[in-house]
Amino acid sequence: MILGAEDKIVMTADNSLTLWPWSNVVYRNLTHIPVLIQNAQNPNIEQLMQNKPDVVFFWTIPPDVIQKMRDAGIAVAPVAMHTKFNDTPRELQVYADVLGPYAQAKSAEYAQYFDEKLQMVVARTGSIPQEQRPTVYFAVRKPLSTTGKEESDISDMISLAGGRSVTADLSGPWGFDISMEQLLQWNPNYIIIDHCGASNLGSKPADQTLAEMANDTRFNQLKAMKNQQVYISPTGVFFWDAGSQQILQLMWLAKILHPDKFEDLDMQKEVKEFYSKFYHYNLTDDEADRILKLLPPAQTVGK
Amino acid sequence: MDLKKTGLIVLVLVLLLGIIALFAVNSSPGNNDQIGSNTHATPVGLTRNVTNLDGTIFTVPQKHYPDRMSQRTLL
């Protein structure tokens, strides 16, 4: 959608219905197109071929799925992975290169926005000495699960936001478990938890996650817990720790780590601007607040 | 009279060259081919390469399949 190609989507992933419900509000056509069952793990190739996509954008994990699609004669654009935050616009550019000139122009617009926001943040955080930077532990799915340096640019983003990632030198795949002892040893100033509520990834809702941490004596030994510096990352049309919305996460995190340097940064305003500019969806104040608080769209509550 | 004939022949030649040039531009597999677009005919099966962030190259169709527009209307 950010590349102006929403009307070209002929199938979508089943997890978009449950993992990031805002996508079904902002991307109006998503609720009307066929859904690929078991999208991420074992997609039905025949079902995919029936909808005749010109090209399929797909994860590189598990690797054999892409090969199965290619063997069936389907063109696949692997999701571009990167470990440097600055490569986010280039990731979008790869998708734009697949779609054509109009998408490439939209990608260039995004790159300009990204650079402006990045420079705004770095101008305020870049000169903070290492010893004055707070330590940050970034969890995915659940408190004791994180991501290694090979498959994520999270540590890079934390550095740009003016922090020090305790997992900067950690090796491992996306979402692997760590021990409580390891976390106690890091004893971070801040804990950020992304992917909360993603039930099919083994994640519990945000309030339940926080309640369980608060009731655990081991977690209560951590500085971040004692100082009430545990934050749940928002999720809009997708998780914020990857993809085009990650620039919002950078701003959000920078304001958490250094509120004195970002007093003028209004995240509600930033989220509204982003959704209007790139998704052509005008969020209300309440909708922007719900995204920032990891709440689902109001119209889906109770359904 | 000869001058008029020569002028006419030059004019026809220029026009022919112009038509050939236009045809060449529209037929080339250049940047104006967009997946999902239907601006001009491109042979089915024509592909192009895209370079991913890690430097690997993957192949995508130059253009959509001919029945794509009708399919999209159904959706």
Interface residues (C-beta under 8 A of the other chain):
Chain A: A5 D7 K8 V10 N29 H32 I33 N51 K52 D54 V55 A75 V76 A77 P78 A80 M81 H82 D87 R90 E91 V94 D97 V98 L99 G100 P101 Y102 A103
Chain B: N31 N32 D33 Q34 I35 G36 S37 T47 V50 T51 N52 L53 D54 T56 F58 T59 V60 P61 K63 H64 Y65 D67 R68 Q71 R72 L75
